[in-house]
């Protein structure tokens, strides 16, 4: 949770992401309560990485039941 350094409010908006090069960046935020602006460092190395993917059958998920037959995806991940 990001808090305003001035009034400790959690209501803020992202104004822009500033890139400094070499994988370094910071988000410039503005407090919705007092108007204070500050920078928050961000990890640009983690952007775009996918840690997991949820696989599901949309028809079966909508009805609340498991799919009847395997499409081979489960075996591919084993």
DOZALUM-631268 format. One record per residue: x negated, y, z of N, C-alpha, C in turn. Coordinates in pm, whole numbers, plus 50000, padded with zeros to 5 digits. Each point is the difference from the previous one (the first is absolute). Layout:
% DOZALUM-631268
XYZXYZXYZ...
END
This chain:
% DOZALUM-631268
499164988450000500845011650000499105012450000500325009249913499215012349988500695011150079499255006250090500545010850082499315013349968500765010650009499455013449979499005003050111498825004949967499025003150103500405012250084500955007949953500405012050070501184997750095501084993849949501214998550082500354985550030499214990349951500204985750023501264994349933500615007349907501174995049928499574989149902500894990649974499734989549901500665003249866500645011549990500655004049875499035008349917499434993649898499065007049914500194995449857499475007749908500104996849858498604999549939499814991049907498764999049926499995010649891499025008950003499905010549900499164995849881498854994050027499124995549892498954990450052499444992049910498864991450032498775006149935499015003050082498765006349953498934989249992499404998449880498944990249979498655007050008499114994450080498675005750018498944992549922500384989449932499054991849924499464988750085499414990249935499404988450066500994992850090501264999149958500994992750077500525007050124499725012850015500465007450117501125009549960501055000250084501135008949974500685003350132500855010249995500785004150117501345005349953501024997850082501325005249971500185013250075500475010149928500315012850064501484999650035500315001350129501374999050050500445013350061501335002050005500565012150060501124996050095499975005550121501014997350101501315006849961501114992650010501325005549968500525008950112499434999050119500475007750115499265013450012498664999650005499255012450025499255005349877499934992149892499325004649878498504997949998499444994250105498564997250007499604990749886498845002349939499464991249897498714993950049499784987349967498794993150041499684988949900498794994750011499534989449910499894987050078500394989149934499924986650058499194991449904498854994450044499214991449911500784987549962499824995549876500654987949952498974990649941500314987250002499124989849944500404997749855499245005149907500334998549859499554986549945499184992850073499544986949955501144989850004500965001750090501094990350016501125002249900500045011349932501085002849907499964990249883501174994949967500114991049887499764985450031499474996950117499784986150038501334993950044500254987849955501204992850038499614989150096500555000350121499674989950099500904987849989501265001949965500914988749988501145003649906500604989649946501145001749911501104990750050501205005350015501124991750040500654994149876500064986849994500614993149887501374995150042501025002849918501334995150032500834999149874501004991850006500964998549892501145009750029500185010449917501005010250027501414994450012500374990249917501344994250006500204992550131499014992350041500104992450125499955009350120499195010549991499905009550111501325007350020500695003049892501285007150009501074991250063499944986949973501014990950054499604994750137498745002150041499544995550131499544985650004499874993549883499554986149998498684998749928499314989250026498694997549938500214995249857499055002649910500134995249862499954984749996500734994249905500104985449990498724993749946499395006249903498824993949939498815009650007498824994450006498775007750006499615004749861499495012149990499575005149870498494998749982499334993350093498574997749989499145010550069500595010950044499225010550063499444995350133500804992650077499534995150130498774991049984500024991349900498874991249976498775007749954500195010749925498885008049951499275006650115500735004250107499375006750113499364990350099500234987249986499404990250094498594996849965
END
